[in-house]
Amino acid sequence: MSLEVGAVARVDRWLWAVRLFPTRTAATEACRAGHVRVNRQSAKPATPVRVGDEVVVRGPNRERIVEVTKIIERRVGAPIAATCIVDHSPPPPRREERLTPFVRDPGSGRPTKRDRRELDRLRRS
């Protein structure tokens, strides 16, 4: 674990270490897909991050904007990982705003398998 001021780390390893992604593979794939930017530049997995850099991660539900305060390369506990970033992200949307209502016509009969899957998906989110 490297905490010096002049230290650098790969962006994919750093994103995984500070728990923005569940696996390093997911962080690498997000970089390759163009969902990660470092200092407003599209980032490849090996792009170096330094203390003070701004990292923007576009996820499925929202965009996370974080500032690098510490460089770590190994995954650590959540309380320690929280000290390595300053989150400048807007608050996540409320649950009611994220959900699209599932509307069925009255008297349309029994729900189809597709309808039931959509209902289950809405209930889980």
N, C-alpha and C positions, 0 to 999 in steps of 0.2 A: 504494500500500500504506500503510495507516494503522496505526500502532502506539501511539498516544497512549493514556493511561489512560482518558480520558473518551470515547474513540471508540466508535461503534456501527456495526453492519453488519446487513444483512438476514440472517436465519437461513439462507435457502436459499443465498445466495452464500457465507456463511461455511462451511457444511457442505461445499460443493463445493471451496472453497479449501483446507480442511484435509484433503481427500481421504477423507472419509467416504462420498462418493458419486462415481461416475465422471463424471457430467455434472450440470450445473446443472439441467437438465430433470428428472432423476431426483430430485434434492433437492427441487425444487418440487413434484413429484407426491407425494413422501412426506409433505410438509407438508400438502398438500391432502387426502390420505387419512387424516390424523390419526395418522401414525406418528412424529411429532416433537413433543416437549414441551420448553418452555423454562421452567425454574423451576416445574415441576409443572403448567404451564398448556399446553393444546393450542396449537400454534403454526401460524399461517398463514405463507406464504412471506415476507411483508414484516415479520414480527415482529422487533424489534430485539434483538440480543444485545450484551452488554457484558462486560467482563472480570469474572470471578467468577461468571457465570451457569452454571447446570447445564443441560446439553442431553442429553435422552434420545432415542435413535433406535432404533426397533424395526425390525429387519431380518428377512429370511426365516429365518435360522438362530439369531439371538441378539439380545439387547438391548445396545446400547452406551450407557454413561453416561459423559459427558465433561464436564470443567470448562473453561471458556474462560479461557485465560491471556493470549492476544494476539488482537487483532482484525486480520484480513487480509481483503481482498476479491478479491484476485487469486490464482490458483492458483500455488503454489510447489512446489519439490521436496519429496520426502517427508521428508528430514531436517529441513528448516526447518518443514514443516507439523507435525511431531511436537512441536516446541517450543511450538506454539500451543495445545496441549490437555494436560490431565492426565486420563488414562483411569482411571476408577473402575469399569470393567465387570468382572463376574465372568469368570473364564477361559472360553474357548469350550469346548463339550463335546468330549470325545475323539471321534475318528473312529468308533470302535466303537459309541459310544453314539448317534451320529447315524444310523447306518445301520440300516435294517430288513432283516432277512435275507430273501433271496428263496428261498422254499421251493417245490420242485416235488415232486409225488408220484413215487416211484420207479415206473418202468415206464409213465409217462404219455405216452410218445412224444416226438416231436420238438417243440421249443419253437415256439410260435406267434410271429408277428411282434410282437405285444404283449409276450410274454415276453422276446423279445430286446431290445426297447426298454427294458424295465424293468431288465434285466441291465446294459445299457450305461449307463443312468442311475446305477445303483449303483456301477459301476466308476469312473465319472468323479468322483463325489463323494468 
